Amino acid sequence: MAMDSAGRTYVTRTIIFMAVYSALNVGVLLDVFDSVEPPGTWLLALAVSINIAGQIWATLAFIRDSDEFVRALTAKRFIVAAGLTFTLATFWGFLELYAGAPHVTGAMVYPLFWMAYGLVTPLIRTSRA
């Protein structure tokens, strides 16, 4: 299936935002930012988060610029993945509170969302409710 203009733009934007997001996180893992102290650490957290916001914007722009079927299908997948993510993150939070489960940082919610999106995508094939 050939990719239309909206799809190509989405892929380009996603690659850019996720490359910067990944580079910053790899830099943290490689101790590149170890000498950074507040407020620099706050700026680093903001720099990573801005790329998440940018990628979400890219997804919303893709939805806006797509045809009616792709728009509805993508929105449905996005909403279901968000609901699944909210449910899993909240469930784990309650496990931490009530059952002493190990803490998982909130920074994992974003990757969890895209994992959920990847899981629901092949299962949601129609735009009907």
Protein Blocks (a to p, Z undefined) as FASTA:
>chain_A
ZZdfklmmmmmmmmmmmmmmmmmmmmmmnommmmpccfklmmmmmmmmmmmmmmmmmmmm
mmmmmcfklmmmmmmmmmmmmmmmmmmmmmmmmmmmmnopacddfklmmmmmmmmmmmmm
mmmmbfbZZ
